[in-house]
Amino acid sequence: MKLIVGLGNPGREYAHTRHNMGYDVIDAFASSLGHDIDREGFKGLYTRVKYFNEDIILLKPTTYMNLSGDSIVLLLNYFKIDVEDMIVIYDDMDTKIGNIRLKIKGSSGGHNGIKSIINNLKTEEFKRIRVGIGKPEFNSIDFVLSKPSESEQELIDKAIKDSVDALKISIKESFNKAMTIYNKENKILS
């Protein structure tokens, strides 16, 4: 069984903000498989899907970003899923808007959701898809909690589509294969 987590903040006021890229990607992934993420539990919203004969739990923690790890650890423990079988999707200011970067491990890079996951799991070794939101020209908090402009949204829509495709490649083939494709492709675009 695999776990795919999209990070974000619950509530209408945060919907489709830069900080909710994880939610947007995982919703798009679920939708592409004909599912909604609508079951409540484990301090989040989740659903169970099957893709390429893999049982997959899709999770959107509803703890607010800073406590995302609380939700994830509950679900991992309940379903006895190994950390190696988890992918976390989140917004990243250090990745160019419209690009995605896949990583197998690393620090939080100052992202509070990732800090919470690292603190809860006691490891930095878990797969991630970072969705580029670009660098702020003003206050970081205001920037991540704001909605992208129309032109930025076009780039973000491409990154969401690429993230969904990367997830599918990760399941059908491997995370390393998806890394090879998308990290290389996005270097060309940077």
Residue pairs with C-beta under 8 A, 6 or more apart in sequence:
1 54
1 55
1 56
1 57
1 79
1 80
1 81
1 85
2 54
2 55
2 56
2 57
2 81
2 85
2 86
2 87
2 171
3 56
3 57
3 59
3 72
3 75
3 76
3 79
3 81
3 85
3 86
3 87
4 26
4 29
4 56
4 57
4 58
4 59
4 86
4 87
4 89
4 167
5 22
5 26
5 58
5 59
5 60
5 61
5 68
5 72
5 86
5 87
5 88
5 89
6 21
6 22
6 23
6 24
6 25
6 26
6 27
6 58
6 59
6 60
6 89
6 90
7 21
7 22
7 23
7 61
7 65
7 68
7 88
7 89
7 90
7 91
7 113
7 114
8 14
8 19
8 20
8 21
8 22
8 23
8 24
8 60
8 65
9 17
9 19
9 20
9 64
9 65
9 145
10 60
10 62
10 64
14 20
14 145
15 23
16 24
16 147
17 144
17 145
17 146
17 147
18 91
18 133
18 143
18 144
18 145
18 146
18 147
18 148
19 65
19 91
19 144
19 145
20 91
21 89
21 90
21 91
21 131
21 133
21 156
21 159
21 160
22 60
22 88
22 89
22 90
22 91
22 113
22 131
23 60
24 156
24 160
25 89
25 129
25 131
25 160
25 163
25 164
25 167
26 37
26 58
26 59
26 60
26 89
27 37
27 60
28 160
28 161
28 163
28 164
29 58
29 163
29 164
29 167
29 168
30 36
30 37
30 47
30 49
30 58
32 164
32 168
33 49
33 51
35 47
35 49
35 58
36 47
37 45
37 46
37 47
37 58
37 59
37 60
38 45
38 47
39 45
39 46
39 47
42 59
42 71
42 74
42 75
42 78
43 61
43 62
43 63
43 67
43 70
43 71
43 74
44 59
44 60
44 61
44 62
44 63
44 71
44 75
45 59
45 60
45 62
46 57
46 58
46 59
46 60
46 75
47 57
47 58
48 55
48 56
48 57
48 58
49 55
49 56
49 58
50 56
51 168
51 171
52 171
52 172
54 171
56 171
57 75
57 79
57 81
59 71
59 72
59 75
61 67
61 68
61 70
61 71
61 72
62 71
63 70
63 71
65 112
65 113
65 116
66 112
66 113
66 115
66 116
67 116
68 113
68 116
68 117
69 113
69 116
69 117
69 118
69 119
69 120
69 121
70 116
70 120
72 86
72 88
72 117
72 120
72 121
73 120
73 121
75 81
76 83
76 86
76 121
83 121
83 123
83 125
83 126
84 125
84 126
84 127
86 126
86 127
87 126
87 127
87 128
87 129
87 167
87 170
87 175
88 114
88 117
88 126
88 127
88 128
88 129
89 128
89 129
89 131
89 163
89 167
90 111
90 113
90 114
90 128
90 129
90 130
90 131
91 111
91 130
91 131
91 133
91 144
92 101
92 109
92 111
92 130
92 131
92 132
92 133
93 133
93 134
93 135
93 136
93 140
93 143
93 144
94 109
94 130
94 135
95 101
95 130
95 131
95 132
95 133
95 186
96 132
96 134
96 186
96 189
96 190
97 132
97 133
97 134
97 148
97 152
97 155
97 156
97 159
98 132
98 155
98 156
98 158
98 159
98 189
99 132
99 159
99 186
99 189
99 190
100 129
100 130
100 131
100 132
100 159
100 162
100 163
100 166
100 182
100 186
101 129
101 130
101 132
101 182
101 183
101 186
102 127
102 128
102 129
102 130
102 166
102 175
102 178
102 179
102 182
102 183
103 127
103 128
103 130
103 179
104 125
104 126
104 127
104 128
104 175
104 179
105 124
105 125
105 126
106 124
106 128
107 118
107 124
108 114
108 115
108 118
114 128
117 126
118 124
127 170
127 175
129 163
129 166
129 167
131 156
131 159
131 160
131 163
132 159
133 143
133 144
133 148
133 156
134 152
136 142
136 143
136 144
137 143
147 153
148 156
162 182
162 185
166 178
166 181
166 182
167 178
169 177
169 178
169 181
170 177
170 178
